[in-house]
Amino acid sequence: MGSLKEKVSFYLTDQTTPLGKAVEFFLLAVNLAACTLYVIITYQSPNQLPLTLFILESAVVIIFSVEYILRLGAAPHKIRHVVSFYAVVDLLSILPIFFGIHTSGFLRSFRVLRVLRFTRFLETETFFFGRLTALQLQVVRVLFTMFTIIFIAAGFIHHAEAGQPGSLIETFADAFYFAIVTLSTVGFGDITPTTELGRWFTVVMIVSGIVLIPWQARRLVQLFLTADTEKRELSCPGCGLDRHDPEALYCKLCGAKLVRNRKQR
């Protein structure tokens, strides 16, 4: 490994070396803390945020800022990096504090987008704790997509509805409950948005669910079918069993060496 820039770029994406795993685990923990802090802060008065929460929020933003600067410095194409999806999400994660986290403006609610930072950890099957199969990773992606849509929608709906006359959405939990009930099409009707902005956020949430969840689910079904086909390609010459794991070398029933039914592509 050569220059400092190359080292920074490597360890920010590496998941194999001890240091790379430690960096990934640290960033994952900070992301989780940031999302938890966002939820806790929604229960506080914007003008009377406890000092402890302010310090923790500031620490998270400092870490995000340092990470953003390091990734920007290590990027070979700066402009392309700045306008990339991950860089935009990183920037939206740190901007609100520079405008004052005590304010109740719309920009403050952008901190809910921090949950999107987790998508960076779902790009490959390799994690600091080990490796997932492509099928397992896709299951995680489907579940994460559902949770992300609900979490982000709850954040923006809470911002639009909390404190408004006649609104039953006063806490983040109320908004989260409403988002789950609405997206699942159960529709109890016990909570409904009362503001125009809240209704628009609800529409965006429903459309996002209709588009993104089936898209991820289709990929999951494709992986199920592929995995089943790969298992059938391996047959045992001894007992004839034709369902084995794709990487299997010997029959799990009789122990004979396996042969493929078709040529590998």
HELIX and SHEET records of a PDB file:
HELIX    1   1 LEU A    4  TYR A   11  1                                   8    
HELIX    2   2 PRO A   18  ILE A   41  1                                  24    
HELIX    3   3 LEU A   51  ALA A   74  1                                  24    
HELIX    4   4 LYS A   78  VAL A   82  1                                   5    
HELIX    5   5 PHE A   85  PHE A   98  1                                  14    
HELIX    6   6 PHE A  106  LEU A  122  5                                  17    
HELIX    7   7 ALA A  134  GLU A  161  1                                  28    
HELIX    8   8 PHE A  172  LEU A  183  1                                  12    
HELIX    9   9 GLU A  196  GLU A  233  1                                  38    
SHEET    1   A 2 THR A 126  PHE A 127  0                                        
SHEET    2   A 2 GLY A 130  ARG A 131 -1                                        
SHEET    1   B 2 LEU A 234  SER A 235  0                                        
SHEET    2   B 2 VAL A 259  ARG A 260 -1                                        
END                                                                             
